Amino acid sequence: MDRHALHQPSSSSSIPATANTIWADASSLLEAACKDLRDGELIHGENFNLYAAMSALEIMDPKMDSGIVNRYCSVDEAIEDGVAPVPISSDKTTDVQCMIDIMDHLLTCEATWHKGHSLAQTVFSCAYLLRPERTTPHALLHSYCKVIRATCKAVISVVSDARTHEEEDLFTMAYGLPLSRDGDERCLSLLNAVEENISRQLRACKAPSSKRKPLEDIEPLQPNPDLEEGYCKALLCRLRFRKHFFHVLTCMRRPQGRGLELARKHIASCISELGIILKSEEFLMSNAYGTCEDGTEDRTTASGHQAIGFDASLNSRISAPTPPRSIKILSWKKAIEYFEKLLHDLDIICSYPLDPSLEDLLRFVAQFQKAQPDLVARAHLQLLLVQDGKLYGRCPMFSLIIRAARLPEVFLHHDIQKNEYVVQLGQLVINMLKILCTNAAWQRRKLGKILQDWRVIYVQIELAFRKEFGEGSSVSNGENASARILKHILIWVEEQTYWISHRFLVLGFELELYSPSEYCMVYWYLYVVLVRLAEKTHLKMTVSDGSAKQKGKKRKDSPKDLARDTRIPPAILFLQCQICLAEGLTLLLAALRNELMVLQSPSPFNSEHERFIQHFELLQKACIPDHISYPSFKESTSCARFSTLVMYNYFKDAQKIAKEVRNGFSNDPDRLAELRVLEQVAEHNSIALNVICQVGALDPSLKVSFEFIHHPCFATVVVKRS
């Protein structure tokens, strides 16, 4: 290479040579270095450190080197090379087939994007979307691309407004992509026109020969009459799915839940069209043109043919400030499964009543999260729940709190709602609802952090109550409405704080954060929290019932009334069932450690005390519960023995309570289902306890393990011989 050549940049380079820059071929230097370097070694300067190593790029690695030479340097170059022709093909049959493949591949790209990948490397890997003006001559392609752009824009808006995009930062980044173009607001009218035209073509090809003459002016999609009906149906179901899905997104954004009923109708239509799309697979595969993709499981189109107009590297230079990720596009069938689940989740959201109590709403959101809904569904749920600082944009937070604290509706408009601490409490409720709509990992972390806020607001309201009404203020006579409201709210705040703590601990099981050697301390802490939660819930009910009874003027209580008063509410018995299970598991695990030396796995990195702090630090900082620490855990479990466990079998108690409380939840199928599961766990664990007590010490081959085969939180004890 001569000196003059070194000064000349390559024709494909985007960085021209200047008086201060010289281009040189470093390939031979890199090859020589590679021969001398061993695995794990790298070339670096004297000032290179660990921090710099974390940001280093591996040259020529497609996953790391964003400057690597791609097949095309720009979209225009790809178009000039024929990547995205318009019309797609001069042969009309091939043109229709290619159009269906484009639709299918865009569906898989959209599902992949929803799963958290970059928009630039998924949906906008389509060259037709990057140059919208080129598709104008092709009405079908043009209208479909318009509705795709509008759909992406609507989804980004939902996720951005809900601020759930923090879970996956790349989701809402558009990188200057053409998301909006003039006329996109008319995407549905254009799509409807194309749909109507294809519907007429379908009617024409299905009509008897005697009636075809009046329809001769309708131009068929393609020249083969035997394939016309199949292609019309394949196109129509894809167009209709797009139309109804866009309607779902727009209806669910209407304020105060006004569009939910209509959204459900469009959801049903979407699911129906997806079924028809699936049925079109056989026809499209049997009439596919050219060669098909390798591997039927990974194909991204119904026909199995690779879609025209896509190149994942088109946006590699603008896709992110970090190196582009290696993305595997979902298969066509996986994409359809994703949209079916998304639509099912959205339907559950739309079908929930708009005037629930806070207790029912929290239970609904927790139950909804068990199905592991994806980001788009959770964003819609959050935006629906919290609008303009109100539940569903209708119910003020103060009204929600008054009902949650079981106060009469006469207090809904009381001036105490303007109190500084009551306003802060309303904001805490809003934050809690938003947090419950995030994914499990984010939810647990944020719930742990807001516990201190709930504890602080409790202390602030309590101090304000004492300052205003004194230590020994009696509100039983109902003379002071403000004192009564604050008294009830204090009880409810404490109950809600323990509910959040319970949710925090349970999510640890769902996220598999606890090792078997830590189950004992976790169940012990869960037991303590459940006891406090049951106490506060019962206190709230007792205070409320007491107030209601004083309002009614009964001359004397009959024996039936007294019996009714002493009856424990089903909600408390439900908690009591879980308390028995948690206590039984705690003592069983402690006895296994104390007598059989099982589940003792000292870590070389930290002690049991340190692990206790790591798991429960956020609870401890918020003093939940008070006076609970590692020494109290050790004191509670150090004396656990199987002889004591057999005499008082907590699992049998849990089983008995689960059977007795069923009638109290006859109208609540979710609670009934959980009660049956809790009963199963209790029954299995009771049998396992008896087996361990009878042969455990005598049979060293006996192996005890804990599996979550029935309930996600309460483990089932499995006893086997090795």
C-alpha positions, 0 to 999 in steps of 0.5 A: 500500500503506497503513501498516497493510498493511505491518505484516501478514505475508502469509498464506503467510509462515512468519515473522510480523511483530513489533513490531520487523519490518515487511513491505514489498514490495521488488519495485519496488526490485528491478525498478529495480535490475535495469534499472541493473545490467549483467551481472556486477554485484551490489548489496552493502553496504560490508562485502561481500567476496569470501568473502561473495560465494561464499556469496551467494544469487541471489534467485528462482533455483530453483537458489540460493534455498531460500526461493523459493515452491514450489507447496506449502508443506508435504506436508500441503498437497500431500496436501490438493490431491490430489497423492497420493490413496489409493486412487489411483483409483476405477477399478481399471484406472487404479489398477493402471496408476498403481501400476506408474508409481509403482513405475517412477518410484521405481526411477528416483529410487533410481538417481538417488540412487545417482548422488550426488543428495539422498535428499530430492529423489529417492526421498523426493520421493514423498508416499506415502513421506513419510506412510506411515500413509496407505498402509495401506488400499492393501496393494500400495502400502503393502508396496511403500513399506515395502520401499523405505524398508527398502532405502534404510536398508540402502544408507545403512548400507552407505555410512556404515559404509564411510565412502565417503560422503565422496565425495558428502556428500549421499548419507547425509543423511536430513534427518529423513525417515521412513526407519524406521517401526514394522513396516518390519522385516516389509516382506518378509512383507507383500510376500510376501503381496501377491506371493502374492495377485497370483500367485493372480490370475495363475493364475486368469486363465490357468486354462482356463474349466473350472477357473475355478469353484474360483477364483471367490473370487479378486478380479481386479486390475481388471475387464478380463479381456483385460488381467489377465494383462499387469498381473499379470505387470508387477506381479509382476516389479517386486515380485520385483525389490524382494524379491530386491534387498533380499535381496542387500543383507542377504546381503552384510552377513552376517559373514565372507562367509557370505551371498555364495553366497545373494546370487549367487542373488538377484542372478541373480533380480534380473537375470532380473526386470529383463529381464521388467520391460523386456519389460513396456514394450510392453504398458504403453505400448499400454494407457497411460491419459491423455496420456504424457510428452513425449520417449520418451528421458527418460520415467521410467515404462515406460508413458510416463505421468507418475507420481502422488504426486511433487513434487521441491519437497516437501522443499526447505525441509529438504533441506540446509543449502545451496540445493537442487540442480537434479536431472534424474531418470534415465530409466526405461531408464537406471535399469534399465541402472544396476541391471543394472551394479550387480548385475553388479558385486556379482556379481563381488564375491561370486564372488571367493575368500575366501582370496586372497593379498594380491598377487592381491587387490590385482590384483583390486581394481585390475581391478574399478575399471577397470569404474568401479563406482558408490558402492554397489558399492565400499562393499560391496566395502570392507565385505566385505574389511575386517571386524573388522580382518581380511580377510573377517573371517577372515584376520588382517593379520599372516597376510596379510603373512606370506604376501605376504612369502613366508614359511613358514606356520610363522611365522603365529603368531609372537610378533613379530606383537605388535611395535608396528611390525608392528601399525602395518603391519597397519593400513597394509594395512587403510587401503590396502585401504579406499583402493583401494575409493574412486573414482579421484580420491579413491584417487589423492589418498589413495594419494599421502598414505599413501606417506610412512606406508609409507616411515616404517614401513619406516625404523622396522622397519629401525631396529628390526631393526638395533638388535635384530640388528646391521648384519651379521646373517645370517639365511640359516641360519634360526637366528633366526626373528624376524630372518628374518621382519623381513628378509622383511617389509622387502623386501615393504614396499619392494616394496609402496611401489613398487606404490602409487607405480605405482598413483598414477602410472597413475591420473593417466592414467585421470583425464587429469591429464597434458597431452601436453607432460608425457608425457615426464616422466611416462613417465620417472618411471613407468620409474624406479618400474617398474624399482625395483618389478621389482628389489624383486619379484625380490629378494623371490622370490630371498630366498624361493626361497633360503630354501626351497632351503636347507631342502631337502637336495640333495647337488648341483644338476643342470644342469636345476636351475641352468637353472631358477634362472636363468629369470626369473619371469613376473611380472618379465617382465611388469614388464619389458615395461612397463619397455621400453614406458615407456623407449621412450615416454620417449626417443621423446618426448624425441627429438621435443622435441630434434630436431623441436621437437614437444610443446614448450608452455611455460606462461605460468603455470609452468615445466616444473620447477614442473610436475614438482614439482606432479605428483610432489611426494608421491613426492618427499616420500616419497623414491620413488625415492631420489636422483631429481629434476628435474635427473636427468630432464633429464640422462636425456632431453637427449641422446635422438636418433632415431639411438640409438632406431633402433639399440636399439628398446625397443618391439621388446623389449617386443613380444618379451617379451609374446609369450614370457611368455604361457605363464606366464599361461595360467591368468590371463585378465586378465593375458593380455588385458593382455599382448595389449594391451601387445603391440599398443601395442609393435607400433604404436609400433615401426612409428611410430618407423620412420616418424618416423626415415625421413621425420620430419626431411624432411617438416614436414607430418608430425604425431605424436600420442599416443592411448590407443586400446589401453591406458589408460596406455601411449599409442599413437603416431599419425603422420599428414600434416597 
